[in-house]
Amino acid sequence: MMTDNGLTTIESAHSVAETLDRLVAAITPLGMNVFARIDHAEGAAKVGMLLRPTQLLLFGNPKGGTPLMQDRQTAGIDLPLKALAWEDSGGRVWLSYNEASWIAARHGLGAASTAAVTAMAAGLEKVTKAAAEK
């Protein structure tokens, strides 16, 4: 696991597509919604450019994110949650996401958001681990 400026990155034992498929399978039973899945490599190919496999998943639950936006509406720029599955030049696959504590710090969230941020952090760790492990 690597962390950098509020971004956590963990290695995945699966392809980019399978990693996100597994993430969807992990979040759906928890009542989270998938809002979008963006295939950046496909977009690059449409304009004649090459990009290693790279897919972004936007997901969450208004019950978890709304308290953050009630505290500071600017938190909405970082919600819904996002996870990026990507393949590096060596063929290894990674799963990256913004840490809930970073989102809270970035927007100066107060005590009203503490429970939601704590739950978000625990949930992100759980579902990304499930998506990336063998």
N, CA and C atoms as a LAMMPS dump frame, in Angstrom:
ITEM: TIMESTEP
0
ITEM: NUMBER OF ATOMS
402
ITEM: BOX BOUNDS ff ff ff
-5.0000000000000000e+02 5.0000000000000000e+02
-5.0000000000000000e+02 5.0000000000000000e+02
-5.0000000000000000e+02 5.0000000000000000e+02
ITEM: ATOMS id mol type element x y z
1 1 1 N 0.846 -1.179 0
2 1 2 C 0 0 0
3 1 3 C 0.887 1.237 0
4 2 1 N 0.498 2.209 -0.806
5 2 2 C 1.206 3.486 -0.857
6 2 3 C 0.212 4.601 -0.566
7 3 1 N 0.66 5.629 0.114
8 3 2 C -0.165 6.811 0.302
9 3 3 C 0.63 8.025 -0.141
10 4 1 N -0.069 8.955 -0.778
11 4 2 C 0.584 10.161 -1.268
12 4 3 C -0.445 11.275 -1.345
13 5 1 N -0.276 12.28 -0.503
14 5 2 C -1.128 13.457 -0.534
15 5 3 C -2.614 13.101 -0.521
16 6 1 N -3.003 12.207 0.372
17 6 2 C -4.406 11.84 0.508
18 6 3 C -4.881 10.761 -0.44
19 7 1 N -3.975 10.217 -1.221
20 7 2 C -4.323 9.17 -2.173
21 7 3 C -3.734 7.851 -1.684
22 8 1 N -4.578 6.856 -1.532
23 8 2 C -4.117 5.519 -1.171
24 8 3 C -4.125 4.656 -2.419
25 9 1 N -3.05 3.904 -2.62
26 9 2 C -2.931 3.016 -3.767
27 9 3 C -2.531 1.638 -3.271
28 10 1 N -3.308 0.626 -3.671
29 10 2 C -3.003 -0.747 -3.3
30 10 3 C -2.863 -1.576 -4.578
31 11 1 N -2.011 -2.587 -4.515
32 11 2 C -1.832 -3.454 -5.677
33 11 3 C -3.01 -4.415 -5.783
34 12 1 N -3.426 -4.673 -7.005
35 12 2 C -4.506 -5.619 -7.253
36 12 3 C -3.951 -6.886 -7.888
37 13 1 N -4.556 -7.992 -7.536
38 13 2 C -4.175 -9.285 -8.102
39 13 3 C -4.963 -9.585 -9.38
40 14 1 N -5.718 -8.597 -9.862
41 14 2 C -6.617 -8.816 -10.989
42 14 3 C -6.38 -7.775 -12.077
43 15 1 N -6.977 -8.001 -13.231
44 15 2 C -6.915 -7.012 -14.301
45 15 3 C -7.658 -5.746 -13.869
46 16 1 N -7.472 -4.69 -14.625
47 16 2 C -8.164 -3.433 -14.331
48 16 3 C -9.673 -3.652 -14.324
49 17 1 N -10.202 -4.245 -15.389
50 17 2 C -11.646 -4.457 -15.491
51 17 3 C -12.165 -5.357 -14.373
52 18 1 N -11.444 -6.43 -14.09
53 18 2 C -11.894 -7.349 -13.043
54 18 3 C -11.811 -6.685 -11.671
55 19 1 N -10.817 -5.864 -11.453
56 19 2 C -10.712 -5.164 -10.169
57 19 3 C -11.952 -4.31 -9.94
58 20 1 N -12.365 -3.569 -10.956
59 20 2 C -13.557 -2.733 -10.78
60 20 3 C -14.827 -3.571 -10.727
61 21 1 N -14.879 -4.675 -11.451
62 21 2 C -16.025 -5.584 -11.342
63 21 3 C -16.146 -6.083 -9.906
64 22 1 N -15.016 -6.43 -9.321
65 22 2 C -15.001 -6.922 -7.941
66 22 3 C -15.374 -5.813 -6.955
67 23 1 N -14.964 -4.587 -7.257
68 23 2 C -15.331 -3.463 -6.394
69 23 3 C -16.849 -3.25 -6.445
70 24 1 N -17.411 -3.302 -7.628
71 24 2 C -18.866 -3.172 -7.763
72 24 3 C -19.567 -4.269 -6.956
73 25 1 N -19.052 -5.49 -7.057
74 25 2 C -19.639 -6.616 -6.313
75 25 3 C -19.518 -6.421 -4.803
76 26 1 N -18.474 -5.726 -4.358
77 26 2 C -18.284 -5.484 -2.922
78 26 3 C -19.168 -4.355 -2.402
79 27 1 N -19.415 -3.34 -3.214
80 27 2 C -20.169 -2.178 -2.723
81 27 3 C -21.679 -2.337 -2.848
82 28 1 N -22.12 -3.079 -3.834
83 28 2 C -23.561 -3.197 -4.087
84 28 3 C -24.331 -3.76 -2.892
85 29 1 N -23.864 -4.847 -2.25
86 29 2 C -24.602 -5.366 -1.094
87 29 3 C -24.614 -4.398 0.102
88 30 1 N -23.725 -3.416 0.088
89 30 2 C -23.664 -2.439 1.179
90 30 3 C -24.604 -1.264 0.944
91 31 1 N -25.39 -1.326 -0.134
92 31 2 C -26.339 -0.261 -0.419
93 31 3 C -25.74 0.93 -1.141
94 32 1 N -24.516 0.764 -1.652
95 32 2 C -23.903 1.856 -2.401
96 32 3 C -24.339 1.789 -3.857
97 33 1 N -24.344 2.951 -4.475
98 33 2 C -24.729 3.071 -5.877
99 33 3 C -23.496 3.271 -6.74
100 34 1 N -23.541 2.717 -7.938
101 34 2 C -22.524 3.015 -8.946
102 34 3 C -23.121 4.108 -9.821
103 35 1 N -22.467 5.264 -9.834
104 35 2 C -22.965 6.396 -10.604
105 35 3 C -22.383 6.436 -12.01
106 36 1 N -21.151 5.978 -12.157
107 36 2 C -20.518 5.975 -13.478
108 36 3 C -19.284 5.087 -13.448
109 37 1 N -18.968 4.575 -14.623
110 37 2 C -17.721 3.835 -14.834
111 37 3 C -17.133 4.38 -16.129
112 38 1 N -15.95 4.919 -16.029
113 38 2 C -15.313 5.591 -17.156
114 38 3 C -14.071 4.815 -17.552
115 39 1 N -14.006 4.439 -18.816
116 39 2 C -12.848 3.732 -19.354
117 39 3 C -11.966 4.765 -20.066
118 40 1 N -10.959 5.255 -19.367
119 40 2 C -10.077 6.28 -19.931
120 40 3 C -9.29 5.768 -21.134
121 41 1 N -8.89 4.502 -21.126
122 41 2 C -8.142 3.945 -22.257
123 41 3 C -9.026 3.906 -23.503
124 42 1 N -10.292 3.585 -23.312
125 42 2 C -11.227 3.571 -24.439
126 42 3 C -11.39 4.995 -24.996
127 43 1 N -11.49 5.961 -24.118
128 43 2 C -11.586 7.348 -24.562
129 43 3 C -10.355 7.788 -25.327
130 44 1 N -9.192 7.397 -24.838
131 44 2 C -7.946 7.736 -25.526
132 44 3 C -7.913 7.105 -26.914
133 45 1 N -8.343 5.857 -27.009
134 45 2 C -8.34 5.161 -28.307
135 45 3 C -9.247 5.864 -29.315
136 46 1 N -10.339 6.438 -28.834
137 46 2 C -11.275 7.129 -29.736
138 46 3 C -10.666 8.371 -30.378
139 47 1 N -9.608 8.904 -29.763
140 47 2 C -8.941 10.071 -30.354
141 47 3 C -7.552 9.698 -30.874
142 48 1 N -7.338 8.388 -31.088
143 48 2 C -6.096 7.915 -31.684
144 48 3 C -4.892 7.93 -30.758
145 49 1 N -5.142 7.887 -29.458
146 49 2 C -4.033 7.898 -28.498
147 49 3 C -4.02 6.586 -27.72
148 50 1 N -2.835 6.204 -27.256
149 50 2 C -2.685 4.992 -26.461
150 50 3 C -2.635 5.331 -24.977
151 51 1 N -3.283 4.514 -24.191
152 51 2 C -3.233 4.616 -22.735
153 51 3 C -3.388 3.208 -22.195
154 52 1 N -2.514 2.848 -21.266
155 52 2 C -2.645 1.535 -20.631
156 52 3 C -4.031 1.444 -19.976
157 53 1 N -4.511 0.238 -19.713
158 53 2 C -5.837 0.102 -19.098
159 53 3 C -5.974 0.995 -17.86
160 54 1 N -7.019 1.818 -17.869
161 54 2 C -7.281 2.777 -16.795
162 54 3 C -8.783 2.994 -16.735
163 55 1 N -9.4 2.635 -15.607
164 55 2 C -10.844 2.816 -15.452
165 55 3 C -11.151 3.472 -14.112
166 56 1 N -12.143 4.354 -14.145
167 56 2 C -12.569 5.105 -12.962
168 56 3 C -13.992 4.712 -12.606
169 57 1 N -14.226 4.456 -11.324
170 57 2 C -15.561 4.139 -10.833
171 57 3 C -15.996 5.234 -9.868
172 58 1 N -17.176 5.802 -10.091
173 58 2 C -17.775 6.776 -9.188
174 58 3 C -18.894 6.066 -8.448
175 59 1 N -18.846 6.093 -7.117
176 59 2 C -19.799 5.32 -6.334
177 59 3 C -20.025 5.967 -4.978
178 60 1 N -21.092 5.571 -4.332
179 60 2 C -21.359 6.054 -2.989
180 60 3 C -22.813 5.888 -2.618
181 61 1 N -23.155 6.547 -1.523
182 61 2 C -24.508 6.508 -1.003
183 61 3 C -24.818 7.887 -0.432
184 62 1 N -25.902 8.502 -0.862
185 62 2 C -26.223 9.835 -0.347
186 62 3 C -26.307 9.891 1.182
187 63 1 N -26.655 8.782 1.806
188 63 2 C -26.734 8.743 3.266
189 63 3 C -25.356 8.99 3.891
190 64 1 N -24.303 8.539 3.204
191 64 2 C -22.948 8.732 3.717
192 64 3 C -22.343 10.066 3.305
193 65 1 N -22.611 10.506 2.082
194 65 2 C -21.981 11.722 1.575
195 65 3 C -22.684 13.016 1.939
196 66 1 N -24.004 12.956 2.092
197 66 2 C -24.752 14.183 2.368
198 66 3 C -24.311 14.879 3.652
199 67 1 N -24.025 14.155 4.748
200 67 2 C -23.571 14.862 5.951
201 67 3 C -22.301 15.697 5.722
202 68 1 N -21.43 15.22 4.851
203 68 2 C -20.222 15.992 4.544
204 68 3 C -20.589 17.281 3.818
205 69 1 N -21.519 17.195 2.891
206 69 2 C -21.93 18.379 2.144
207 69 3 C -22.792 19.309 2.983
208 70 1 N -23.524 18.771 3.976
209 70 2 C -24.273 19.624 4.893
210 70 3 C -23.313 20.442 5.742
211 71 1 N -22.167 19.845 6.059
212 71 2 C -21.13 20.522 6.836
213 71 3 C -20.464 21.599 5.978
214 72 1 N -20 21.218 4.81
215 72 2 C -19.371 22.15 3.852
216 72 3 C -19.729 21.681 2.454
217 73 1 N -20.535 22.457 1.76
218 73 2 C -21.001 22.029 0.441
219 73 3 C -19.874 21.789 -0.548
220 74 1 N -18.725 22.404 -0.331
221 74 2 C -17.613 22.189 -1.263
222 74 3 C -17.14 20.743 -1.264
223 75 1 N -17.478 19.968 -0.237
224 75 2 C -17.113 18.542 -0.214
225 75 3 C -17.716 17.815 -1.408
226 76 1 N -18.762 18.361 -1.989
227 76 2 C -19.41 17.752 -3.14
228 76 3 C -18.501 17.619 -4.352
229 77 1 N -17.43 18.413 -4.414
230 77 2 C -16.483 18.284 -5.529
231 77 3 C -15.731 16.952 -5.455
232 78 1 N -15.623 16.38 -4.267
233 78 2 C -14.918 15.116 -4.07
234 78 3 C -15.872 13.945 -3.856
235 79 1 N -17.155 14.187 -4.049
236 79 2 C -18.163 13.151 -3.915
237 79 3 C -18.954 13.077 -5.211
238 80 1 N -19.435 11.936 -5.625
239 80 2 C -19.303 10.663 -4.938
240 80 3 C -17.847 10.208 -4.89
241 81 1 N -17.645 9.147 -4.156
242 81 2 C -16.308 8.583 -4.042
243 81 3 C -15.841 8.073 -5.391
244 82 1 N -14.537 7.994 -5.535
245 82 2 C -13.947 7.532 -6.793
246 82 3 C -12.864 6.5 -6.505
247 83 1 N -12.757 5.53 -7.388
248 83 2 C -11.659 4.567 -7.332
249 83 3 C -11.13 4.403 -8.755
250 84 1 N -9.823 4.471 -8.882
251 84 2 C -9.168 4.365 -10.181
252 84 3 C -8.354 3.081 -10.227
253 85 1 N -8.698 2.197 -11.164
254 85 2 C -7.904 0.987 -11.394
255 85 3 C -7.051 1.264 -12.627
256 86 1 N -5.753 0.979 -12.508
257 86 2 C -4.836 1.308 -13.604
258 86 3 C -3.691 0.318 -13.659
259 87 1 N -3.165 0.167 -14.87
260 87 2 C -2.055 -0.755 -15.104
261 87 3 C -0.797 0.063 -15.351
262 88 1 N 0.286 -0.288 -14.641
263 88 2 C 1.536 0.453 -14.821
264 88 3 C 2.34 -0.11 -15.999
265 89 1 N 3.473 0.492 -16.268
266 89 2 C 4.285 0.098 -17.427
267 89 3 C 4.843 -1.319 -17.3
268 90 1 N 4.852 -1.858 -16.09
269 90 2 C 5.327 -3.223 -15.879
270 90 3 C 4.22 -4.259 -15.909
271 91 1 N 2.994 -3.817 -16.164
272 91 2 C 1.871 -4.741 -16.22
273 91 3 C 1.194 -4.999 -14.888
274 92 1 N 1.658 -4.345 -13.826
275 92 2 C 1.023 -4.497 -12.512
276 92 3 C -0.206 -3.6 -12.455
277 93 1 N -1.234 -4.063 -11.75
278 93 2 C -2.486 -3.322 -11.634
279 93 3 C -2.596 -2.754 -10.222
280 94 1 N -3.084 -1.509 -10.168
281 94 2 C -3.207 -0.769 -8.92
282 94 3 C -4.621 -0.226 -8.784
283 95 1 N -5.042 -0.011 -7.546
284 95 2 C -6.336 0.58 -7.248
285 95 3 C -6.09 1.765 -6.32
286 96 1 N -6.47 2.949 -6.77
287 96 2 C -6.224 4.187 -6.015
288 96 3 C -7.544 4.846 -5.643
289 97 1 N -7.548 5.494 -4.466
290 97 2 C -8.742 6.23 -4.034
291 97 3 C -8.332 7.351 -3.079
292 98 1 N -9.186 8.378 -3.025
293 98 2 C -8.964 9.481 -2.087
294 98 3 C -9.334 9.024 -0.681
295 99 1 N -8.467 9.306 0.276
296 99 2 C -8.738 8.958 1.668
297 99 3 C -9.811 9.889 2.232
298 100 1 N -10.726 9.324 3.005
299 100 2 C -11.804 10.11 3.599
300 100 3 C -11.245 11.226 4.485
301 101 1 N -10.169 10.951 5.201
302 101 2 C -9.58 11.979 6.07
303 101 3 C -9.016 13.14 5.254
304 102 1 N -8.518 12.841 4.057
305 102 2 C -8.012 13.894 3.173
306 102 3 C -9.159 14.775 2.689
307 103 1 N -10.277 14.148 2.328
308 103 2 C -11.449 14.91 1.903
309 103 3 C -11.896 15.823 3.044
310 104 1 N -11.931 15.288 4.262
311 104 2 C -12.346 16.08 5.426
312 104 3 C -11.398 17.254 5.66
313 105 1 N -10.105 16.989 5.581
314 105 2 C -9.123 18.058 5.794
315 105 3 C -9.184 19.096 4.677
316 106 1 N -9.319 18.644 3.459
317 106 2 C -9.356 19.549 2.306
318 106 3 C -10.488 20.562 2.427
319 107 1 N -11.622 20.113 2.959
320 107 2 C -12.799 20.979 3.031
321 107 3 C -13.031 21.559 4.422
322 108 1 N -12.141 21.28 5.351
323 108 2 C -12.275 21.826 6.697
324 108 3 C -13.533 21.336 7.395
325 109 1 N -13.847 20.055 7.22
326 109 2 C -15.05 19.51 7.827
327 109 3 C -14.899 19.46 9.343
328 110 1 N -15.997 19.688 10.02
329 110 2 C -15.978 19.742 11.475
330 110 3 C -16.539 18.498 12.124
331 111 1 N -16.884 18.659 13.395
332 111 2 C -17.365 17.546 14.209
333 111 3 C -18.635 16.92 13.642
334 112 1 N -19.451 17.705 12.948
335 112 2 C -20.691 17.181 12.376
336 112 3 C -20.432 16.072 11.355
337 113 1 N -19.254 16.048 10.798
338 113 2 C -18.919 15.063 9.763
339 113 3 C -18.097 13.89 10.274
340 114 1 N -17.679 13.933 11.507
341 114 2 C -16.741 12.933 12.021
342 114 3 C -17.228 11.503 11.844
343 115 1 N -18.46 11.223 12.228
344 115 2 C -18.972 9.852 12.138
345 115 3 C -19.017 9.393 10.682
346 116 1 N -19.467 10.264 9.789
347 116 2 C -19.555 9.889 8.373
348 116 3 C -18.17 9.668 7.779
349 117 1 N -17.202 10.5 8.134
350 117 2 C -15.839 10.356 7.615
351 117 3 C -15.219 9.062 8.128
352 118 1 N -15.429 8.755 9.384
353 118 2 C -14.897 7.525 9.967
354 118 3 C -15.492 6.296 9.281
355 119 1 N -16.802 6.305 9.071
356 119 2 C -17.462 5.182 8.404
357 119 3 C -16.994 5.067 6.959
358 120 1 N -16.825 6.201 6.293
359 120 2 C -16.38 6.212 4.9
360 120 3 C -14.977 5.607 4.792
361 121 1 N -14.096 5.987 5.701
362 121 2 C -12.725 5.473 5.686
363 121 3 C -12.703 3.956 5.878
364 122 1 N -13.46 3.483 6.842
365 122 2 C -13.499 2.04 7.102
366 122 3 C -14.102 1.293 5.917
367 123 1 N -15.149 1.852 5.344
368 123 2 C -15.789 1.212 4.196
369 123 3 C -14.886 1.154 2.984
370 124 1 N -14.188 2.266 2.71
371 124 2 C -13.259 2.29 1.572
372 124 3 C -12.165 1.25 1.727
373 125 1 N -11.603 1.162 2.905
374 125 2 C -10.536 0.177 3.13
375 125 3 C -11.057 -1.24 2.906
376 126 1 N -12.249 -1.508 3.416
377 126 2 C -12.827 -2.852 3.303
378 126 3 C -13.12 -3.222 1.855
379 127 1 N -13.805 -2.349 1.122
380 127 2 C -14.226 -2.718 -0.235
381 127 3 C -13.068 -2.721 -1.231
382 128 1 N -12.103 -1.832 -1.053
383 128 2 C -10.973 -1.843 -1.982
384 128 3 C -10.092 -3.065 -1.728
385 129 1 N -9.948 -3.445 -0.487
386 129 2 C -9.188 -4.659 -0.179
387 129 3 C -9.867 -5.885 -0.8
388 130 1 N -11.202 -5.954 -0.671
389 130 2 C -11.941 -7.078 -1.268
390 130 3 C -11.782 -7.105 -2.778
391 131 1 N -11.736 -5.941 -3.395
392 131 2 C -11.613 -5.871 -4.851
393 131 3 C -10.23 -6.29 -5.34
394 132 1 N -9.206 -5.987 -4.555
395 132 2 C -7.838 -6.179 -5.007
396 132 3 C -7.228 -7.522 -4.631
397 133 1 N -7.715 -8.141 -3.569
398 133 2 C -7.122 -9.403 -3.11
399 133 3 C -7.475 -10.569 -4.005
400 134 1 N -6.642 -11.633 -3.9
401 134 2 C -6.915 -12.889 -4.634
402 134 3 C -8.145 -13.554 -4.112
